[in-house]
Amino acid sequence: MTDDLRRDALAAWYKLLAQPEIRMDVEEQYDELLKAADEMERQGLISGAEWRTLVREAGVAFSNATEGVGKGT
């Protein structure tokens, strides 16, 4: 049961990373990714190391999405 919950939660997290919800800006996406990672760790579905990996991936996606903002691109 926990393996199914873990798999589903991670799949949902990666889906949100790849395809934000309609009308969701990059900051909202980042915030939702962090909340989901926190919740997975709180529920014991992922370890602290896995949580850090997800947070890092969310940060990279946020940085990539905002990289050109304010720089004329």
N, C-alpha and C positions, 0 to 999 in steps of 0.2 A: 504494500500500500504506500509506504513512504517513498519507495523508489518511483512509483507512478507519479506521486505528487511532486517529487523533485524534478523528474523529467518534464512534466507539464509546466512547472513554474519556470524552469530554465528555458524551455521552448518559447513560452510567452515573453520572457525577458528579451531573448534574442530577436523575436519577431518585432517587439517594440523598438529595439535598437535599429533594426533594418528598415522598418516601416512605421514611422510615427503615425499616430491617429490623425484623422482629418482635423484640420484647424489647430493642430498642436504645434506651437513654436518650439524652437530648439531648447529653450530654457525649461519649458514644461516637460519636454521629452526627457531631458537630463534629470529633472526632479523626480519624475515618475520612475525612471530607471533606478535611481538611488533608493527611493522608497521600496521598490520591489526587491532590491538586493538586501536591504535592511530586514524586510519581512521574511525573506527566505532564510536569512541567518537566524533571526529570532525564533523561527519555527524549527530550526535544526535541520533544514533541508540542505544547507551548504555550510562549509567550514569557514573559519575566519580567512584563511588563505584564498578560498574561492570567492568570498565576498570582496576581498581586495582586488582580485582579478577583474570582477565585474565592474567595480567602481573605476578601476583604471580604464577599462574599455569604454565606459560611459564618458569618462573625461576626454579620452582621445576623440571620440565621436563629436563631443561638444566643441572641442578645440578645432577640429577639422571643419565643422559647420560654421564656426564664427571667425575663422582665420582671416578672411578677406574683409570683414565688416570694418568700416572706417578707414580702409586703406585704398580706396578708389577702385575696388573690384566688385 
